[in-house]
Amino acid sequence: MRSSKLIFLSDFHLVSNKPFFGLDTFSSLDAVISDILQNHPDAEYFILGGDLLEDLSVESFTFLQKQIARLIGCKLFIRGNHDSDDDLYKQLAKDSLNSLSIFNWEIRPLETYSKGKIHGEVSDKDFDSLYNEIKSLKDKDFIVCTHHNLTLTNSAWIDLYITKDYKNIVKKLSSLKNLKIVISGHVHSKSEQLVNGTLFLTSPSTSFQLNSNQSKFSLDKVNPGYVVIEISENNRYSIDIKRVSGHFGEPTI
C-alpha cells in the first residue's frame, strides 16, 4: 500500500542576532529542518503554517529562504498574522502551490490572515468556495490547513486571538464527512479535538512553545516541534507530533 508524508511546520518567528522570548529561533528552525531531513527523507510535501518572520529583517528573510530550500518537494505557504509585510510575503509565496493532490486526498489552505489583526478571520467568499468544493467532491478526502486555530485551547489569553466565528466554522466544516483533518498553527502547542469525525489539530512551533490551559501568558519548556501526517492511498492517515533535541535557550516567562 502506497503512502506519502505531509510535514506541517509553523511559527518560526525568526529574529536575527538575538533571542526571542529567550530562544534562538535561527537555531531552532535549523534543528527542526535537520530533523525532518534525517528522520523523514522520504517526505515530499511541506506546509509552512505562517508567522515565519518576526523582525522582518533582510537577515531573517535570507536565512528563511536558505532553510526552506533544504526541503525538496512541493510546498504550500499559509500567511500568519506576523507575516505583515506584503512584499516579503509575496516573495516567499511565489513558489507556493495553491493546493496539493495526493492519491485520493486533496489538501487546501483556508486563509485566516486579516491585515492589522492578531485574531483570525475567514471571508465568506473563501469559506463558501472551500465548503462547496469539499461538499461537491464526495469521492475525495480533504485536509484543510489554516494559520489561526479553530478550536479553543482553554487558555483565556490565547483564545482571545482565535479565528472569529470559529464555532460556526467548525460546525459547518465538521458536517462534511469527507473532511478528515483541519491543521493549524498560531497557538505554539499541540492539541487534538475530534468533532463529528473531523480531527482539528494544532501544531507545536519551531520556536518557543506556549502553555495551554493557563489563564496568563506563559512559555512551556518543551522543545520545538512539527507534525508528520502520513496518508495512504486507501484513505487512511496517521498523525505524529515530533519534538527535536537540543538546547536553544531558556524561556524568559
MITIBA-222484 format. One record per atom (N, C-alpha, C): x, y, z. Coordinates in steps of 0.2 Angstrom, whole numbers, plus 5000, padded with zeros to 4 digits. Layout:
REM residues N
XYZ;...
***
This chain:
REM residues 253
500449945000;500050005000;500450065000;500350114995;500750174995;500550225000;501050265002;500850315007;501350375006;501150435008;501550495007;501550535014;502150565015;502150605021;502050685019;501650715024;501550785023;501850815030;502250865029;502550895035;502250965036;502050975042;501751045044;502251075049;502551135047;502951165052;502751245052;502751275058;502451335058;502751375064;502651445063;502851495068;503551495070;503951515065;504651515065;504851575069;504551635068;504651695072;505451715072;505651715066;506451725065;506651795067;507151805072;507451865074;508151855073;508451905070;509151905069;509551925074;510151895076;510651915081;510451925088;509851905090;509651905097;509151855099;509051835105;508551785107;507851815106;507351775105;506651805105;506251765111;506051795116;505751755122;506251705124;506951725124;507451685127;507751625122;507451625116;507651565112;507951595105;508451555103;508751575097;508351545091;507951585088;507451555083;507851535077;508451555075;508851535069;509051465071;509351445077;509551385078;508951335079;508451355082;507851305082;507551285076;507551335071;507251315064;507751265061;508351285061;508951245058;508851175061;508751165067;508651095070;508051065068;507551095067;506951065065;506951035058;507251085054;507351055047;507851005046;508351005050;508850955050;508550885052;508150895057;507750835060;507350805055;506950845051;506550825046;506950785040;507550815038;507950785033;508250715035;508450715042;508750655044;508150595045;507650615048;507150565050;506550555045;506450595041;505950595036;506250615029;506750585026;507050605020;506550585014;506050545015;505550525010;504950575010;504950625014;504450675014;504450715008;503950725004;503850764998;503450824998;503050835003;502550885004;502650925010;502650995010;502851035016;502351095016;502051105022;501651155023;501951205028;502051265026;502351315031;501751355033;501651355040;500951375043;500951445045;501451485043;501351555045;501751585051;501751645052;502251685057;502951665056;503151675050;503851655048;504351705050;504251765049;504751815051;504451865057;504851875062;504651915067;504951985066;505551995065;505852065064;505852085057;505652045052;505552075045;506252095042;506852075045;507452095043;507652065037;508152095033;508452065027;508851995029;509152005035;509551945038;509051885039;508551895042;508051845044;507751815037;507551855032;507251835026;507751795022;508451815022;508951775018;509051705022;509051705028;509051645032;508451595031;507951625031;507251585029;507351555022;507551595017;507551565011;508051505010;508551515013;509051465013;508851395017;508451405022;508251345026;507651315022;507251355019;506651325015;506951285009;507451315006;507751275000;508051205002;508151195008;508351125010;507851075010;507251095010;506651055009;506451045002;506650984999;506550974992;505850934991;505350974988;504750944987;504251004986;503550984986;503051034985;502951074991;502851134991;502751174997;502151224996;501751225002;501151265002;501251315008;501251385007;501351435012;500651455014;500651475021;500051505024;500251565027;499851615026;500051685029;499851685037;500251705041;500151715048;500051795050;499751805056;499651875057;500351915058;500951885059;501551915059;501851925053;501551895048;501851905041;501551965037;501752025040;501352085039;501652125033;502252105031;502552145025;502352115019;501952145015;501652125009;502152105004;502652145003;503152124998;503552065000;503752055006;504152005008;503751935008;503151945009;502651885009;502551865002;502551904997;502451894990;503051854988;503651874990;504251844988;504251774990;504051764996;504051694999;503551654995;502951684994;502451644992;502451624984;502851654981;502851654974;503051574972;503351544976;503451474975;502951424978;502451454981;501951414984;501451384980;501251324981;500651304977;500051324980;499451324977;498851344979;498451284982;498651224981;498351164983;498851104982;498651044985;499050984984;498550924983;498750884978;498350824977;498850764978;498650724982;499050664984;498550604984;498650554980;498150494979;497450524979;497050504983;496350524983;496250584988;496850614990;496750664995;496850734992;496550784995;496550854992;496750894998;497250934998;497450975003;497351055001;497051085005;496851155004;497051205010;497251265008;497351315013;496651355014;496551375020;496051425021;496251485025;496251545021;496551605023;496251635030;496651645035;496351675041;496751735043;497151755038;497551825039;497051885038;497151935043;496751995042;497252045043;497452095039;497952145039;497852185046;498352195050;498252235056;497952195062;497752135061;497452105066;497852045069;497752035075;498151975078;497651915078;497051925079;496551865078;496451845071;496151785070;496051765063;495351785061;495251795054;494651805051;494651765044;494051735043;493951705036;493351735033;493551755026;493051795022;492451745020;491851765020;491351725017;491451695011;491751735006;491951714999;492451655000;492951655004;493451605004;493151545008;492751555013;492451495016;491951455011;491551495008;490951465004;491351424998;491851454995;492251424990;492451354992;492851354998;493151295001;492551245003;492051265006;491551225008;491151185002;491051224997;490651204991;491151154988;491751164987;492251114984;492251044988;492351054994;492350994998;491650954998;491150984998;490450954998;490350924991;490550954986;490450934979;490850874977;491450864980;491950814978;491950754984;491350724984;491250674989;491650614989;491950604983;492450544982;493150564984;493250624986;493950644989;493950654996;494550644999;494650655006;495050725007;494850765011;495150835012;495550845018;496050885018;496450915023;496450985022;496251025027;496251095027;496751125032;497151175029;497651205033;497551275034;497651305041;497551375042;498151395047;498151455047;498651485052;498351485059;497751525060;497451535066;497051465068;497051455074;496651395077;495851405076;495551355076;494851355075;494451325081;494851295086;494651265092;494951295098;494651295104;494851335110;495451295113;495951335116;496451305119;496351295127;495851335129;495651345136;496151385140;496551425136;496951475139;496651545137;496451585142;496051645141;496451695136;497051695137;497451745133;497551725126;497651655125;497751635118;497051635114;496551615118;495951615114;495651685113;495951735115;495751805113;495851815105;496351775103;496551785096;496451725091;495951685093;495651635089;495351665083;495151615078;494851645072;494051665074;493951725072;493251745073;492751705070;492151695073;491551655071;491851575071;492251565075;492551495075;492051435076;491551455080;491051405082;490651385076;490451435072;490051425066;490451385061;491151405060;491551375055;491651305057;491851285063;491951225065;491251175064;490751205065;490051165065;489951155057;490151195053;489951185046;490551145043;491151155045;491651105042;491551035044;491451025051;491350955053;490750925051;490350955047;489750925044;489950885038;490550905035;490750875029;491150815030;490850755029;491050685031;491750675028;491950705022;492550685019;493050735020;492950785025;493450825028;493750795034;494350765033;494650725039;495050765044;495450815041;495950845046;495850925045;495950965050;496051035049;496651045054;497151075051;497851085055;497951155055;498151185061;498351255062;498951265066;499251325065;499751345069;499551395075;499951445075;499751505079;499751495087;499551445089;499551435097;500151405100;500651385096;501351365098;501251305103;500751265102;500651205106;500251145102;500351085104;499951035101;499351025104;498851015100;498150995103;497750955098;497350915100;496950875095;496150875098;495750885094;495050885096;494650855090;494250805091;493850765086;493150795086;492950825081;492250855080;491850815075;491350775076;490950745071;491450705066;491950675068;492350635064;492950675061;492950745061;493450785059;493950805064;494650785063;495150805068;495350875067;495250915072;495550985072;496250975077;496750995073;497450985076;497851045076;498151065081;498651125081;499351095082;499851135080;500551105079;500951145084;501451115087;501951145091;502351195086;502751245088;503051295084;503751265083;504151295078;504851285078;505251335082;504951375086;505251425090;505051415097;504751465101;504551455108;503851425108;503751385114;503151345115;502751385120;502051385119;501651415124;501251365128;501151385134;500751345139;500051355137;499651295136;498951295135;498651285142;497951295143;497651285149;497951335155;498151395153;498351445158;497951505157;497951545163;497551605162;497951665160;498651655161;499051715159;499651685154;499951735151;500451715146;501051685149;501151625147;501751585149;502051545144;502751525145;503051485140;503151415143;503151365138;503251305140;503951285139;504251245143;504951225142;505151165137;504551135134;504651085130;505051115123;505351065120;505751085114;505251105108;505551135103;505151145097;505051085093;504551095089;504251035085;503951045079;503650995076;503250995070;502850935069;502450935064;501950875063;502050835057;502050775057;502050725052;501350695051;501050705045;500450675043;500650625037;500450565039;500650515034;499950495031;499850495024;499250475021;499350425016;498850375016;498950325011;498350325006;498550285001;498050284995;497350244997;497350215003;496750185005;496350225009;496550295009;496150345013;496250345021;496750305023;496950305030;497450365031;497550385038;498050435039;498350415046;498950445048;499150445055;499550505056;499550525062;499750595065;500350575070;500950615069;501450605073;501750675075;501750695081;502050755084;502750745085;503150785082;503950775083;504150825087;504650815092;505050865095;505750855094;506150905093;506850905091;507250905098;507850875098;508350885103;508750945102;509050965108;509551015108;509351075113;509751125114;509651175118;509651235114;509151275115;509051335110;508951405115;509051395121;509051455126;508551435131;508451485135;507951475141;507351525140;506751495141;506151535140;506151595146;505951655144;506051715148;505451725153;504951695151;504251705155;504051635157;
***
